[in-house]
Amino acid sequence: MEKLLYVFWRGAESPEALRQRFIRDVKPRIRALGAERLQFNIADFADLSGTLVNFSLQNTKPAPDGIVSFWLTSAFRREPVERLLAQTFARIAGFEVAESTILPNMRHRPREDERTYGFSQVTFLQVPPRLTYEAWRKIWFEEHTPVGIATQANFLYVHNVVVMPLTAAAPPFRGIVEECFPPQALRDPQIFYNAAGDEARHQRHLQLMMDSCAKFIDFDRIDVIATSEYRLHGDPEPAL
């Protein structure tokens, strides 16, 4: 099995209308084509003014509106699903990815077709010119990942390492990260950085996180969006 992840741009359709149409009409068609573990993330927060700086990190123009991911027996058999997705959205960019579930969601287990608790921060990473791919990935996995767990209130943490792009003119993303946070973390930095009621701890965690990110991220080559996550399958979560 291979995991395929498609970044999408919704065009003029509203997030609510797109979500309803996707779950009602597109989901069963994708499932009928053999896709498993279907997931839909959509940036549907109407007002992010006053939120953490993380959610204004948008360098790809226009910024993506979400992601669709699923598993197939082979990316070689993706064409029917990819054609359907191209008909569903204004624009898509597809990637084959290797999923690494650092922190599985055991605290707020998602239910089929229902919005996952809190919000899902999706981050699109590129390799800075100052680093080789090997050095970049080593820093990301071996140095940054423990910091990301220790300093934040995430209850889901997934690395998607891009194996290869699947569509023409796809952005040069090399990693796509999914992290779920409690709803209060969207507007309260102390909660986001796992330091509720403790400003000194918040500042320590913030500094640790920023220092770690600076090692392997150029901030003019990163995109971050806040999304609602929908698990569109009734299959059990993979065993740990």
HUZIUR-V292630 format. One record per pair of residues at least 24 apart in sequence whose ideal C-beta (glycine too) atoms are under 10 Angstrom apart, sorted by the first residue. I is the first residue (numbers start at 1). J is the second residue. D is the distance in whole Angstrom. If there is no record, write none. Layout:
BEGIN
i=I j=J d=D
i=I j=J d=D
END
This chain:
BEGIN
i=1 j=36 d=7
i=1 j=37 d=9
i=1 j=71 d=5
i=1 j=72 d=7
i=1 j=73 d=6
i=1 j=74 d=8
i=2 j=70 d=10
i=2 j=71 d=7
i=2 j=72 d=6
i=2 j=73 d=8
i=2 j=74 d=6
i=2 j=75 d=5
i=2 j=76 d=9
i=2 j=77 d=9
i=2 j=78 d=9
i=2 j=96 d=6
i=2 j=97 d=8
i=2 j=98 d=9
i=2 j=99 d=10
i=2 j=163 d=8
i=3 j=36 d=10
i=3 j=37 d=8
i=3 j=39 d=10
i=3 j=69 d=6
i=3 j=70 d=8
i=3 j=71 d=5
i=3 j=72 d=8
i=3 j=75 d=9
i=3 j=95 d=9
i=3 j=96 d=7
i=3 j=97 d=5
i=3 j=98 d=7
i=3 j=99 d=5
i=3 j=160 d=7
i=3 j=163 d=9
i=4 j=35 d=8
i=4 j=68 d=9
i=4 j=69 d=7
i=4 j=70 d=6
i=4 j=71 d=7
i=4 j=72 d=6
i=4 j=74 d=10
i=4 j=75 d=6
i=4 j=78 d=6
i=4 j=81 d=8
i=4 j=82 d=8
i=4 j=85 d=10
i=4 j=94 d=6
i=4 j=95 d=7
i=4 j=96 d=6
i=4 j=97 d=7
i=4 j=163 d=10
i=4 j=166 d=7
i=5 j=39 d=9
i=5 j=41 d=10
i=5 j=67 d=6
i=5 j=68 d=7
i=5 j=69 d=4
i=5 j=70 d=8
i=5 j=93 d=9
i=5 j=94 d=7
i=5 j=95 d=5
i=5 j=96 d=8
i=5 j=97 d=5
i=5 j=99 d=9
i=5 j=122 d=10
i=5 j=160 d=6
i=5 j=162 d=8
i=5 j=166 d=9
i=5 j=173 d=9
i=5 j=176 d=6
i=5 j=178 d=10
i=6 j=66 d=9
i=6 j=67 d=7
i=6 j=68 d=5
i=6 j=69 d=7
i=6 j=70 d=9
i=6 j=78 d=9
i=6 j=81 d=9
i=6 j=82 d=8
i=6 j=85 d=5
i=6 j=86 d=9
i=6 j=88 d=10
i=6 j=89 d=8
i=6 j=92 d=5
i=6 j=93 d=7
i=6 j=94 d=5
i=6 j=95 d=8
i=6 j=166 d=8
i=6 j=167 d=8
i=6 j=170 d=10
i=7 j=41 d=10
i=7 j=60 d=9
i=7 j=64 d=5
i=7 j=65 d=9
i=7 j=66 d=8
i=7 j=67 d=6
i=7 j=68 d=8
i=7 j=69 d=10
i=7 j=89 d=9
i=7 j=91 d=9
i=7 j=92 d=7
i=7 j=93 d=5
i=7 j=94 d=8
i=7 j=95 d=8
i=7 j=122 d=9
i=7 j=124 d=7
i=7 j=167 d=9
i=7 j=170 d=8
i=7 j=171 d=7
i=7 j=173 d=8
i=7 j=176 d=8
i=7 j=223 d=9
i=7 j=225 d=10
i=8 j=40 d=9
i=8 j=41 d=9
i=8 j=42 d=9
i=8 j=64 d=7
i=8 j=65 d=6
i=8 j=66 d=6
i=8 j=67 d=7
i=8 j=68 d=6
i=8 j=85 d=7
i=8 j=86 d=10
i=8 j=88 d=8
i=8 j=89 d=4
i=8 j=90 d=8
i=8 j=91 d=7
i=8 j=92 d=5
i=8 j=93 d=8
i=8 j=94 d=10
i=9 j=60 d=10
i=9 j=62 d=6
i=9 j=63 d=8
i=9 j=64 d=6
i=9 j=65 d=5
i=9 j=66 d=9
i=9 j=89 d=6
i=9 j=90 d=5
i=9 j=91 d=4
i=9 j=92 d=8
i=9 j=93 d=9
i=10 j=42 d=8
i=10 j=43 d=9
i=10 j=44 d=10
i=10 j=64 d=9
i=10 j=65 d=4
i=10 j=66 d=7
i=10 j=88 d=9
i=10 j=89 d=6
i=10 j=90 d=6
i=10 j=91 d=9
i=11 j=62 d=10
i=11 j=65 d=9
i=11 j=89 d=7
i=11 j=90 d=3
i=11 j=91 d=8
i=12 j=90 d=8
i=13 j=65 d=10
i=13 j=88 d=10
i=13 j=89 d=9
i=13 j=90 d=8
i=14 j=44 d=9
i=14 j=46 d=10
i=15 j=42 d=5
i=15 j=43 d=7
i=15 j=44 d=4
i=15 j=45 d=9
i=15 j=46 d=8
i=15 j=65 d=7
i=15 j=66 d=8
i=15 j=227 d=10
i=15 j=228 d=8
i=16 j=42 d=9
i=16 j=44 d=7
i=16 j=46 d=10
i=18 j=42 d=7
i=18 j=44 d=9
i=18 j=65 d=8
i=18 j=66 d=9
i=18 j=88 d=8
i=18 j=89 d=8
i=18 j=90 d=10
i=19 j=44 d=7
i=19 j=66 d=9
i=19 j=115 d=9
i=19 j=228 d=8
i=19 j=230 d=7
i=21 j=88 d=8
i=22 j=66 d=10
i=22 j=68 d=8
i=22 j=85 d=10
i=22 j=88 d=7
i=22 j=89 d=9
i=22 j=230 d=8
i=22 j=232 d=8
i=23 j=112 d=10
i=23 j=113 d=6
i=23 j=114 d=10
i=23 j=230 d=7
i=23 j=232 d=7
i=24 j=113 d=10
i=25 j=88 d=9
i=26 j=68 d=9
i=26 j=84 d=7
i=26 j=85 d=8
i=26 j=87 d=9
i=26 j=88 d=5
i=26 j=89 d=10
i=26 j=232 d=9
i=27 j=68 d=10
i=27 j=112 d=10
i=27 j=113 d=8
i=27 j=230 d=9
i=27 j=232 d=5
i=27 j=233 d=9
i=28 j=232 d=9
i=29 j=80 d=9
i=29 j=81 d=9
i=29 j=84 d=6
i=29 j=87 d=10
i=29 j=88 d=9
i=30 j=68 d=8
i=30 j=70 d=7
i=30 j=80 d=9
i=30 j=81 d=6
i=30 j=84 d=6
i=30 j=85 d=8
i=30 j=88 d=9
i=30 j=232 d=8
i=31 j=70 d=9
i=31 j=81 d=10
i=31 j=232 d=8
i=31 j=233 d=8
i=32 j=80 d=10
i=32 j=81 d=10
i=32 j=84 d=10
i=33 j=70 d=9
i=33 j=72 d=8
i=33 j=77 d=9
i=33 j=78 d=9
i=33 j=79 d=10
i=33 j=80 d=5
i=33 j=81 d=5
i=33 j=82 d=10
i=33 j=83 d=10
i=33 j=84 d=7
i=34 j=70 d=9
i=34 j=71 d=9
i=34 j=72 d=6
i=34 j=73 d=7
i=34 j=77 d=7
i=34 j=78 d=10
i=34 j=80 d=9
i=34 j=81 d=8
i=35 j=68 d=9
i=35 j=69 d=9
i=35 j=70 d=4
i=35 j=71 d=7
i=35 j=72 d=6
i=35 j=73 d=10
i=35 j=77 d=10
i=35 j=78 d=9
i=35 j=80 d=10
i=35 j=81 d=6
i=35 j=84 d=10
i=35 j=232 d=9
i=35 j=233 d=9
i=36 j=70 d=6
i=36 j=71 d=5
i=36 j=72 d=8
i=36 j=73 d=9
i=36 j=233 d=7
i=36 j=235 d=6
i=37 j=69 d=8
i=37 j=70 d=6
i=37 j=71 d=5
i=37 j=99 d=10
i=37 j=231 d=8
i=37 j=232 d=9
i=37 j=233 d=5
i=37 j=235 d=6
i=37 j=236 d=10
i=37 j=237 d=9
i=37 j=238 d=8
i=38 j=68 d=8
i=38 j=69 d=8
i=38 j=70 d=5
i=38 j=71 d=9
i=38 j=81 d=10
i=38 j=112 d=10
i=38 j=230 d=9
i=38 j=231 d=8
i=38 j=232 d=4
i=38 j=233 d=5
i=38 j=235 d=9
i=39 j=67 d=8
i=39 j=68 d=7
i=39 j=69 d=5
i=39 j=70 d=7
i=39 j=71 d=10
i=39 j=110 d=9
i=39 j=116 d=9
i=39 j=120 d=9
i=39 j=178 d=9
i=39 j=229 d=7
i=39 j=230 d=7
i=39 j=231 d=6
i=39 j=232 d=7
i=39 j=233 d=8
i=40 j=66 d=7
i=40 j=67 d=8
i=40 j=68 d=6
i=40 j=69 d=8
i=40 j=70 d=10
i=40 j=113 d=10
i=40 j=227 d=9
i=40 j=228 d=9
i=40 j=229 d=8
i=40 j=230 d=5
i=40 j=231 d=8
i=40 j=232 d=6
i=41 j=65 d=9
i=41 j=66 d=5
i=41 j=67 d=5
i=41 j=68 d=8
i=41 j=69 d=8
i=41 j=116 d=9
i=41 j=119 d=10
i=41 j=120 d=5
i=41 j=121 d=10
i=41 j=122 d=6
i=41 j=178 d=7
i=41 j=225 d=8
i=41 j=226 d=10
i=41 j=227 d=4
i=41 j=228 d=7
i=41 j=229 d=5
i=41 j=230 d=7
i=42 j=66 d=4
i=42 j=67 d=9
i=42 j=68 d=9
i=42 j=115 d=10
i=42 j=120 d=10
i=42 j=225 d=9
i=42 j=227 d=6
i=42 j=228 d=6
i=42 j=229 d=9
i=42 j=230 d=8
i=43 j=67 d=10
i=43 j=119 d=10
i=43 j=120 d=10
i=43 j=122 d=8
i=43 j=225 d=5
i=43 j=226 d=6
i=43 j=227 d=5
i=43 j=228 d=8
i=44 j=115 d=9
i=44 j=119 d=10
i=44 j=226 d=9
i=44 j=227 d=7
i=44 j=228 d=5
i=45 j=119 d=7
i=45 j=186 d=7
i=45 j=225 d=9
i=45 j=226 d=5
i=45 j=227 d=8
i=45 j=228 d=8
i=48 j=186 d=8
i=48 j=187 d=9
i=48 j=225 d=10
i=48 j=226 d=7
i=49 j=187 d=10
i=50 j=186 d=10
i=50 j=187 d=6
i=51 j=185 d=10
i=51 j=186 d=6
i=51 j=187 d=5
i=51 j=188 d=10
i=51 j=189 d=9
i=51 j=192 d=9
i=51 j=226 d=7
i=52 j=121 d=9
i=52 j=181 d=10
i=52 j=185 d=8
i=52 j=186 d=7
i=52 j=187 d=8
i=52 j=188 d=9
i=52 j=189 d=6
i=52 j=192 d=6
i=52 j=193 d=9
i=52 j=206 d=10
i=52 j=224 d=9
i=52 j=226 d=9
i=53 j=189 d=9
i=53 j=224 d=9
i=54 j=121 d=7
i=54 j=123 d=8
i=54 j=179 d=10
i=54 j=185 d=10
i=54 j=186 d=10
i=54 j=189 d=9
i=54 j=192 d=8
i=54 j=209 d=10
i=54 j=222 d=10
i=54 j=224 d=5
i=54 j=225 d=10
i=54 j=226 d=8
i=55 j=119 d=9
i=55 j=121 d=8
i=55 j=186 d=8
i=55 j=224 d=6
i=55 j=225 d=7
i=55 j=226 d=5
i=56 j=224 d=8
i=57 j=123 d=8
i=57 j=124 d=9
i=57 j=217 d=9
i=57 j=219 d=7
i=57 j=220 d=9
i=57 j=221 d=10
i=57 j=222 d=5
i=57 j=223 d=6
i=57 j=224 d=4
i=57 j=225 d=9
i=58 j=124 d=10
i=58 j=222 d=9
i=58 j=223 d=5
i=58 j=224 d=7
i=58 j=225 d=7
i=59 j=124 d=9
i=59 j=126 d=9
i=59 j=171 d=10
i=59 j=218 d=9
i=59 j=219 d=8
i=59 j=220 d=6
i=59 j=221 d=6
i=59 j=222 d=6
i=59 j=223 d=6
i=59 j=224 d=10
i=60 j=93 d=10
i=60 j=124 d=7
i=60 j=126 d=9
i=60 j=171 d=6
i=60 j=172 d=10
i=60 j=173 d=9
i=60 j=221 d=9
i=60 j=222 d=9
i=60 j=223 d=5
i=60 j=225 d=10
i=61 j=223 d=10
i=62 j=90 d=10
i=62 j=91 d=9
i=63 j=124 d=9
i=63 j=223 d=6
i=63 j=224 d=9
i=63 j=225 d=6
i=64 j=91 d=9
i=64 j=92 d=10
i=64 j=93 d=8
i=64 j=122 d=8
i=64 j=124 d=7
i=64 j=171 d=8
i=64 j=173 d=9
i=64 j=176 d=10
i=64 j=223 d=7
i=64 j=225 d=6
i=64 j=227 d=10
i=65 j=89 d=8
i=65 j=90 d=9
i=65 j=91 d=9
i=65 j=225 d=8
i=65 j=227 d=9
i=66 j=120 d=10
i=66 j=122 d=8
i=66 j=225 d=7
i=66 j=227 d=6
i=66 j=228 d=9
i=66 j=229 d=10
i=66 j=230 d=10
i=67 j=92 d=10
i=67 j=93 d=10
i=67 j=95 d=10
i=67 j=120 d=9
i=67 j=122 d=6
i=67 j=124 d=9
i=67 j=160 d=9
i=67 j=176 d=7
i=67 j=178 d=8
i=67 j=225 d=9
i=67 j=227 d=8
i=67 j=229 d=9
i=68 j=92 d=8
i=68 j=94 d=9
i=68 j=230 d=10
i=68 j=232 d=9
i=69 j=95 d=9
i=69 j=97 d=8
i=69 j=99 d=8
i=69 j=158 d=10
i=69 j=160 d=8
i=69 j=176 d=9
i=69 j=178 d=9
i=70 j=232 d=9
i=70 j=233 d=8
i=71 j=99 d=9
i=71 j=233 d=10
i=71 j=235 d=10
i=71 j=238 d=10
i=72 j=96 d=10
i=75 j=163 d=8
i=75 j=164 d=8
i=75 j=166 d=7
i=78 j=166 d=7
i=78 j=167 d=10
i=79 j=166 d=10
i=82 j=166 d=7
i=82 j=167 d=7
i=85 j=167 d=10
i=86 j=167 d=8
i=91 j=167 d=9
i=91 j=169 d=9
i=92 j=166 d=9
i=92 j=167 d=6
i=92 j=170 d=9
i=93 j=124 d=10
i=93 j=165 d=7
i=93 j=166 d=8
i=93 j=167 d=5
i=93 j=168 d=9
i=93 j=169 d=8
i=93 j=170 d=4
i=93 j=171 d=6
i=93 j=173 d=8
i=94 j=164 d=10
i=94 j=165 d=7
i=94 j=166 d=4
i=94 j=167 d=4
i=94 j=168 d=10
i=94 j=170 d=7
i=95 j=160 d=8
i=95 j=161 d=10
i=95 j=162 d=5
i=95 j=163 d=7
i=95 j=164 d=7
i=95 j=165 d=6
i=95 j=166 d=6
i=95 j=167 d=8
i=95 j=170 d=7
i=95 j=171 d=9
i=95 j=173 d=7
i=95 j=174 d=9
i=95 j=175 d=10
i=95 j=176 d=7
i=96 j=160 d=10
i=96 j=161 d=10
i=96 j=162 d=7
i=96 j=163 d=4
i=96 j=164 d=5
i=96 j=165 d=8
i=96 j=166 d=6
i=97 j=158 d=10
i=97 j=159 d=9
i=97 j=160 d=4
i=97 j=161 d=6
i=97 j=162 d=6
i=97 j=163 d=6
i=97 j=164 d=9
i=97 j=166 d=10
i=97 j=173 d=9
i=97 j=174 d=10
i=97 j=175 d=9
i=97 j=176 d=7
i=98 j=159 d=8
i=98 j=160 d=7
i=98 j=161 d=5
i=98 j=162 d=8
i=98 j=163 d=6
i=98 j=175 d=10
i=99 j=158 d=6
i=99 j=159 d=7
i=99 j=160 d=6
i=99 j=161 d=8
i=99 j=176 d=10
i=99 j=178 d=9
i=99 j=238 d=9
i=100 j=141 d=8
i=100 j=145 d=9
i=100 j=157 d=9
i=100 j=158 d=7
i=100 j=159 d=4
i=100 j=160 d=8
i=100 j=161 d=7
i=100 j=175 d=10
i=100 j=177 d=10
i=101 j=156 d=8
i=101 j=157 d=8
i=101 j=158 d=5
i=101 j=159 d=8
i=101 j=160 d=10
i=101 j=178 d=9
i=101 j=237 d=9
i=101 j=238 d=8
i=101 j=240 d=8
i=102 j=141 d=9
i=102 j=145 d=6
i=102 j=146 d=9
i=102 j=148 d=8
i=102 j=149 d=7
i=102 j=154 d=9
i=102 j=156 d=9
i=102 j=157 d=4
i=102 j=158 d=7
i=102 j=159 d=6
i=102 j=177 d=9
i=102 j=179 d=9
i=103 j=145 d=9
i=103 j=148 d=9
i=103 j=149 d=6
i=103 j=152 d=10
i=103 j=154 d=6
i=103 j=155 d=7
i=103 j=156 d=6
i=103 j=157 d=4
i=103 j=158 d=8
i=103 j=179 d=8
i=103 j=180 d=9
i=104 j=155 d=9
i=104 j=156 d=7
i=104 j=157 d=9
i=104 j=158 d=8
i=104 j=237 d=7
i=104 j=238 d=8
i=104 j=240 d=6
i=105 j=154 d=10
i=105 j=155 d=6
i=105 j=156 d=4
i=105 j=157 d=9
i=105 j=158 d=9
i=105 j=178 d=10
i=105 j=180 d=6
i=105 j=229 d=9
i=105 j=231 d=9
i=105 j=237 d=8
i=106 j=155 d=8
i=106 j=156 d=9
i=106 j=237 d=9
i=106 j=240 d=9
i=107 j=155 d=5
i=107 j=156 d=9
i=107 j=180 d=9
i=107 j=182 d=9
i=108 j=155 d=6
i=108 j=156 d=8
i=108 j=180 d=7
i=108 j=182 d=8
i=109 j=231 d=9
i=109 j=237 d=8
i=110 j=156 d=9
i=110 j=180 d=9
i=110 j=229 d=7
i=110 j=230 d=8
i=110 j=231 d=4
i=110 j=232 d=10
i=110 j=233 d=10
i=110 j=237 d=9
i=111 j=230 d=10
i=111 j=231 d=7
i=111 j=234 d=9
i=112 j=230 d=9
i=112 j=231 d=6
i=112 j=232 d=7
i=112 j=233 d=6
i=112 j=234 d=5
i=112 j=235 d=9
i=113 j=230 d=7
i=113 j=231 d=8
i=113 j=232 d=6
i=113 j=233 d=9
i=113 j=234 d=9
i=114 j=229 d=10
i=114 j=230 d=7
i=114 j=231 d=8
i=114 j=232 d=10
i=115 j=228 d=5
i=115 j=229 d=7
i=115 j=230 d=6
i=115 j=231 d=9
i=116 j=155 d=10
i=116 j=156 d=8
i=116 j=180 d=6
i=116 j=227 d=10
i=116 j=228 d=7
i=116 j=229 d=4
i=116 j=230 d=7
i=116 j=231 d=7
i=117 j=155 d=8
i=117 j=156 d=10
i=117 j=180 d=8
i=117 j=181 d=10
i=117 j=182 d=7
i=117 j=183 d=8
i=117 j=229 d=9
i=118 j=153 d=9
i=118 j=154 d=9
i=118 j=155 d=7
i=118 j=156 d=9
i=118 j=179 d=10
i=118 j=180 d=5
i=118 j=181 d=5
i=118 j=182 d=5
i=118 j=183 d=5
i=118 j=184 d=8
i=118 j=185 d=7
i=118 j=186 d=8
i=118 j=228 d=9
i=118 j=229 d=9
i=119 j=179 d=9
i=119 j=180 d=7
i=119 j=181 d=6
i=119 j=182 d=8
i=119 j=183 d=6
i=119 j=185 d=8
i=119 j=186 d=6
i=119 j=226 d=5
i=119 j=227 d=7
i=119 j=228 d=7
i=119 j=229 d=8
i=120 j=154 d=10
i=120 j=156 d=7
i=120 j=158 d=10
i=120 j=178 d=6
i=120 j=179 d=7
i=120 j=180 d=5
i=120 j=181 d=8
i=120 j=225 d=9
i=120 j=226 d=8
i=120 j=227 d=5
i=120 j=228 d=7
i=120 j=229 d=4
i=120 j=230 d=9
i=121 j=152 d=9
i=121 j=154 d=8
i=121 j=156 d=10
i=121 j=177 d=8
i=121 j=178 d=8
i=121 j=179 d=5
i=121 j=180 d=8
i=121 j=181 d=6
i=121 j=185 d=9
i=121 j=186 d=9
i=121 j=192 d=9
i=121 j=224 d=6
i=121 j=225 d=8
i=121 j=226 d=6
i=121 j=227 d=8
i=121 j=229 d=10
i=122 j=158 d=10
i=122 j=160 d=10
i=122 j=176 d=7
i=122 j=177 d=7
i=122 j=178 d=6
i=122 j=179 d=8
i=122 j=223 d=8
i=122 j=224 d=7
i=122 j=225 d=5
i=122 j=226 d=8
i=122 j=227 d=6
i=122 j=229 d=9
i=123 j=173 d=10
i=123 j=175 d=8
i=123 j=176 d=7
i=123 j=177 d=4
i=123 j=178 d=8
i=123 j=179 d=7
i=123 j=213 d=10
i=123 j=217 d=9
i=123 j=222 d=7
i=123 j=223 d=7
i=123 j=224 d=5
i=123 j=225 d=8
i=124 j=160 d=10
i=124 j=162 d=10
i=124 j=171 d=7
i=124 j=172 d=10
i=124 j=173 d=5
i=124 j=174 d=9
i=124 j=175 d=8
i=124 j=176 d=6
i=124 j=177 d=8
i=124 j=221 d=9
i=124 j=222 d=7
i=124 j=223 d=4
i=124 j=224 d=8
i=124 j=225 d=8
i=125 j=159 d=9
i=125 j=160 d=10
i=125 j=161 d=10
i=125 j=162 d=9
i=125 j=172 d=10
i=125 j=173 d=7
i=125 j=174 d=6
i=125 j=175 d=4
i=125 j=176 d=7
i=125 j=177 d=7
i=125 j=216 d=8
i=125 j=217 d=7
i=125 j=218 d=10
i=125 j=221 d=8
i=125 j=222 d=6
i=125 j=223 d=9
i=125 j=224 d=10
i=126 j=162 d=10
i=126 j=171 d=8
i=126 j=172 d=5
i=126 j=173 d=6
i=126 j=174 d=6
i=126 j=175 d=8
i=126 j=217 d=8
i=126 j=218 d=7
i=126 j=220 d=10
i=126 j=221 d=4
i=126 j=222 d=7
i=126 j=223 d=9
i=127 j=172 d=8
i=127 j=173 d=10
i=127 j=174 d=5
i=127 j=175 d=9
i=127 j=216 d=8
i=127 j=217 d=10
i=127 j=218 d=9
i=127 j=221 d=8
i=128 j=215 d=10
i=128 j=216 d=7
i=128 j=217 d=7
i=128 j=218 d=4
i=128 j=219 d=10
i=128 j=220 d=9
i=128 j=221 d=6
i=128 j=222 d=10
i=129 j=218 d=8
i=129 j=221 d=9
i=130 j=216 d=10
i=130 j=218 d=8
i=131 j=215 d=9
i=131 j=216 d=7
i=131 j=217 d=10
i=131 j=218 d=9
i=133 j=174 d=7
i=135 j=215 d=10
i=135 j=216 d=8
i=136 j=174 d=7
i=136 j=175 d=9
i=136 j=215 d=9
i=136 j=216 d=5
i=136 j=217 d=9
i=137 j=161 d=7
i=137 j=174 d=8
i=137 j=175 d=8
i=137 j=216 d=9
i=138 j=216 d=9
i=139 j=212 d=8
i=139 j=213 d=10
i=139 j=215 d=5
i=139 j=216 d=4
i=139 j=217 d=9
i=140 j=174 d=9
i=140 j=175 d=7
i=140 j=177 d=9
i=140 j=212 d=10
i=140 j=213 d=10
i=140 j=215 d=9
i=140 j=216 d=5
i=140 j=217 d=9
i=141 j=175 d=10
i=141 j=216 d=10
i=143 j=212 d=7
i=143 j=215 d=7
i=143 j=216 d=8
i=144 j=209 d=9
i=144 j=212 d=5
i=144 j=213 d=7
i=144 j=215 d=7
i=144 j=216 d=6
i=144 j=217 d=9
i=145 j=177 d=10
i=145 j=212 d=9
i=146 j=212 d=9
i=147 j=205 d=9
i=147 j=208 d=6
i=147 j=209 d=6
i=147 j=211 d=8
i=147 j=212 d=4
i=147 j=213 d=9
i=147 j=215 d=10
i=148 j=177 d=9
i=148 j=179 d=8
i=148 j=208 d=10
i=148 j=209 d=7
i=148 j=212 d=8
i=148 j=213 d=9
i=149 j=179 d=10
i=149 j=194 d=10
i=150 j=194 d=8
i=150 j=205 d=8
i=150 j=208 d=8
i=150 j=209 d=9
i=150 j=212 d=10
i=151 j=192 d=9
i=151 j=193 d=6
i=151 j=194 d=6
i=151 j=195 d=9
i=151 j=201 d=9
i=151 j=202 d=10
i=151 j=204 d=8
i=151 j=205 d=4
i=151 j=206 d=8
i=151 j=207 d=9
i=151 j=208 d=5
i=151 j=209 d=5
i=151 j=210 d=10
i=151 j=212 d=8
i=152 j=179 d=7
i=152 j=181 d=7
i=152 j=185 d=8
i=152 j=191 d=10
i=152 j=192 d=7
i=152 j=193 d=6
i=152 j=194 d=6
i=152 j=195 d=10
i=152 j=205 d=7
i=152 j=206 d=10
i=152 j=209 d=7
i=153 j=179 d=10
i=153 j=180 d=10
i=153 j=181 d=6
i=153 j=182 d=6
i=153 j=184 d=9
i=153 j=185 d=6
i=153 j=188 d=10
i=153 j=190 d=9
i=153 j=191 d=6
i=153 j=192 d=6
i=153 j=193 d=7
i=153 j=194 d=4
i=153 j=195 d=9
i=153 j=196 d=8
i=153 j=205 d=10
i=154 j=178 d=10
i=154 j=179 d=4
i=154 j=180 d=6
i=154 j=181 d=6
i=154 j=182 d=9
i=154 j=185 d=9
i=154 j=192 d=9
i=154 j=194 d=9
i=155 j=179 d=9
i=155 j=180 d=5
i=155 j=181 d=7
i=155 j=182 d=7
i=156 j=180 d=4
i=156 j=181 d=9
i=156 j=229 d=8
i=171 j=223 d=8
i=172 j=221 d=8
i=173 j=221 d=10
i=173 j=222 d=10
i=173 j=223 d=8
i=175 j=216 d=10
i=175 j=217 d=10
i=175 j=222 d=10
i=176 j=223 d=10
i=177 j=224 d=9
i=178 j=227 d=9
i=178 j=229 d=8
i=179 j=224 d=10
i=180 j=227 d=10
i=180 j=229 d=7
i=181 j=226 d=9
i=185 j=226 d=10
i=186 j=226 d=6
END
